[in-house]
Amino acid sequence: MPVLCKIHRGDFIESMHVGFVVVVDAKGEIVYSNGDPHYLTCVRSALKPFQASALVKAGAAKKFDFSKDELALMCASHNGEIIHVKTAMSILKKIGYDMSYYECGTHSPYDKDSKKELLQNNKKPNPLHNNCSGKHAGMLSLANYLKEDPKGYINEDHPVQIKIMEQVKRFSELEEFPIAIDGCSAPVPFLPLYNIALMYQKLASNDYDELNILYDAIISNPYHIAGKDRFDTEFIKAMNGNAVTKIGGEGVRGLGIRTENGEVYGIAIKIIDGNQRCNPKATIAVLKELKLINDTQLQALHSYNNKILQNHCGKEVGSIEVEL
């Protein structure tokens, strides 16, 4: 039976979202699943830590002396707040590039206050505000390190993307997969949920040097991963070093979690219709079911675990409930 996310208005169910989830252990065995554990989906931004792993493995992170917050931003889908923009600029400065090298496009900051500030100062957003600006700065750093022409670094046949896909194959344990184009124009694969879970188990496993560096960077700088009022940031903070998570477009999520008894699990979630509103609640529900989250952590995530829906007057009109 799949995960059911029920949207209540008053005492009635107004709509529902269906989700699939799979959990794997260190042996790659499925220890829990709801729905189709091998459902093929585009991994979207949940791929970012593994894209960043290519530059760490190659040696670019060491050469350019990237800080932990810079490495975290390379794994981020950030809000475009000042801290995110400045960190992206810092990465570019270290590699001797500027934002004219970006091929990710421009969109307004996700953060409403940052967007308002731009409007008030009669400024337009630039590529640094793009939620993927850290990822693309990382790709540019890899191009620089490889002494390759950065132009076209987003193309599937560019050495940067070839290095990235080598890492994806390694950590997904797949030799072939379909590739499409992500919202930021970089190549992105379609992978079975099971293999996404495998990748996140490895991210948290402490068995891979490049992933260890990124895991440490993420848990040390959760604000750089997303930002204000974002579940990924609040979840990583609440788990206090024991888990990382990364949302992706169209309702996909990867999660790696370390337990007190030394076990490490990888989790992949996909909300089938792509709606994000029940993803945090579904994530928490799965962790509660598996007893992988404690009361203190749940309290820190109370607003996500007890999702109340309000109208524009602030009146409570419903809630989101999850049934496993």
Backbone hydrogen bonds, N-H to C=O, Kabsch-Sander energy under -0.5 kcal/mol:
donor,donor_aa,acceptor,acceptor_aa,energy
3,V,19,G,-2.9
4,L,323,E,-2.7
5,C,3,V,-0.5
5,C,17,H,-3.3
6,K,4,L,-0.7
6,K,321,E,-3.2
7,I,5,C,-0.5
7,I,15,S,-3.1
8,H,6,K,-0.8
8,H,319,S,-3.0
9,R,12,F,-2.8
10,G,317,V,-2.0
12,F,9,R,-1.6
14,E,7,I,-3.1
14,E,12,F,-0.7
15,S,7,I,-1.3
17,H,5,C,-2.4
19,G,3,V,-2.8
20,F,270,K,-2.6
21,V,34,N,-2.5
22,V,268,A,-2.0
23,V,32,Y,-2.8
24,V,266,G,-2.7
25,D,29,E,-1.9
28,G,25,D,-1.9
31,V,23,V,-2.5
31,V,29,E,-0.6
32,Y,23,V,-1.2
34,N,21,V,-2.4
39,Y,36,D,-1.5
41,T,39,Y,-0.5
41,T,191,L,-2.4
43,V,189,P,-2.1
46,A,43,V,-1.7
47,L,44,R,-1.8
48,K,45,S,-1.5
50,F,47,L,-1.3
51,Q,47,L,-1.8
52,A,48,K,-2.6
53,S,49,P,-1.1
54,A,50,F,-0.6
54,A,51,Q,-1.0
55,L,51,Q,-0.6
55,L,52,A,-0.6
56,V,52,A,-1.5
57,K,53,S,-2.8
58,A,54,A,-1.9
59,G,55,L,-1.2
60,A,55,L,-1.7
61,A,55,L,-1.0
63,K,59,G,-2.4
64,F,60,A,-2.5
65,D,62,K,-0.7
66,F,61,A,-2.0
71,L,67,S,-2.3
72,A,68,K,-2.5
73,L,69,D,-1.9
74,M,70,E,-1.3
75,C,71,L,-0.5
75,C,72,A,-1.5
76,A,73,L,-1.5
77,S,225,I,-2.1
78,H,131,N,-1.5
79,N,226,A,-2.0
84,H,81,E,-0.6
85,V,81,E,-2.4
86,K,82,I,-2.9
87,T,83,I,-1.5
88,A,84,H,-2.2
89,M,85,V,-2.3
90,S,86,K,-2.0
91,I,87,T,-1.9
92,L,88,A,-2.2
93,K,89,M,-2.4
94,K,90,S,-1.8
95,I,91,I,-1.3
96,G,92,L,-0.6
96,G,93,K,-0.8
97,Y,92,L,-2.4
101,Y,98,D,-2.0
102,Y,99,M,-1.2
110,Y,79,N,-0.8
111,D,79,N,-2.1
115,K,111,D,-2.2
116,K,112,K,-2.6
117,E,113,D,-2.3
118,L,114,S,-1.8
119,L,115,K,-1.8
120,Q,116,K,-2.7
121,N,117,E,-1.7
122,N,119,L,-1.4
123,K,118,L,-3.3
129,H,126,N,-2.2
130,N,126,N,-0.5
130,N,127,P,-0.9
133,S,130,N,-2.4
136,H,132,C,-2.4
137,A,133,S,-1.9
138,G,134,G,-2.0
139,M,135,K,-2.0
140,L,136,H,-2.4
141,S,137,A,-1.9
142,L,138,G,-1.8
143,A,139,M,-2.1
144,N,140,L,-2.4
145,Y,141,S,-2.5
146,L,142,L,-2.4
147,K,144,N,-1.3
148,E,143,A,-2.8
153,Y,150,P,-1.8
155,N,152,G,-2.3
158,H,155,N,-1.9
161,Q,158,H,-0.5
162,I,158,H,-2.2
163,K,159,P,-2.3
164,I,160,V,-1.9
165,M,161,Q,-2.6
166,E,162,I,-1.6
167,Q,163,K,-1.4
168,V,164,I,-2.1
169,K,165,M,-2.4
170,R,166,E,-1.9
171,F,167,Q,-2.7
172,S,168,V,-2.4
173,E,169,K,-1.4
174,L,169,K,-0.8
180,A,188,V,-2.9
182,D,186,A,-3.0
185,S,182,D,-1.9
188,V,180,A,-2.4
190,F,178,P,-2.4
191,L,41,T,-2.9
191,L,189,P,-0.5
193,L,39,Y,-1.7
194,Y,37,P,-1.6
195,N,192,P,-0.6
196,I,192,P,-1.7
197,A,193,L,-2.5
198,L,194,Y,-1.9
199,M,195,N,-1.8
200,Y,196,I,-1.9
201,Q,197,A,-2.1
202,K,198,L,-1.9
203,L,199,M,-1.9
204,A,200,Y,-1.5
205,S,201,Q,-0.6
205,S,202,K,-0.7
206,N,202,K,-0.5
212,N,208,Y,-2.8
213,I,209,D,-2.0
214,L,210,E,-1.5
215,Y,211,L,-3.0
216,D,212,N,-2.4
217,A,213,I,-1.8
218,I,214,L,-2.5
219,I,215,Y,-2.5
220,S,216,D,-1.5
221,N,217,A,-1.0
221,N,218,I,-0.6
224,H,221,N,-1.2
225,I,221,N,-0.6
225,I,222,P,-0.7
226,A,222,P,-0.8
230,R,227,G,-1.2
234,E,230,R,-2.2
235,F,231,F,-3.3
236,I,232,D,-2.2
237,K,233,T,-2.1
238,A,234,E,-2.4
239,M,235,F,-2.2
240,N,237,K,-1.2
241,G,236,I,-0.8
242,N,239,M,-1.7
244,V,256,G,-2.2
246,K,254,G,-2.3
248,G,252,V,-2.8
251,G,248,G,-0.5
252,V,248,G,-0.9
252,V,249,G,-0.7
253,R,269,I,-2.4
254,G,246,K,-2.1
255,L,267,I,-2.3
256,G,244,V,-2.3
257,I,265,Y,-2.5
258,R,242,N,-3.5
259,T,263,E,-3.0
262,G,259,T,-1.6
265,Y,257,I,-2.6
266,G,24,V,-2.1
267,I,255,L,-3.1
268,A,22,V,-2.2
269,I,253,R,-2.5
270,K,20,F,-2.4
271,I,251,G,-2.3
272,I,18,V,-2.6
272,I,270,K,-0.7
274,G,271,I,-2.1
279,N,276,Q,-1.5
282,A,278,C,-2.6
283,T,279,N,-2.4
284,I,280,P,-2.3
285,A,281,K,-2.3
286,V,282,A,-2.1
287,L,283,T,-2.0
288,K,284,I,-2.5
289,E,285,A,-2.3
290,L,286,V,-1.8
291,K,288,K,-1.1
292,L,287,L,-3.1
293,I,287,L,-0.5
298,L,294,N,-2.5
299,Q,295,D,-2.3
300,A,296,T,-1.7
301,L,297,Q,-1.0
302,H,299,Q,-1.5
304,Y,301,L,-1.3
305,N,301,L,-2.3
306,N,302,H,-2.3
308,I,306,N,-0.7
309,L,318,G,-2.6
311,N,315,K,-2.1
314,G,311,N,-1.9
317,V,309,L,-3.1
318,G,309,L,-1.4
319,S,8,H,-1.0
320,I,307,K,-1.7
321,E,6,K,-2.6
323,E,4,L,-2.9
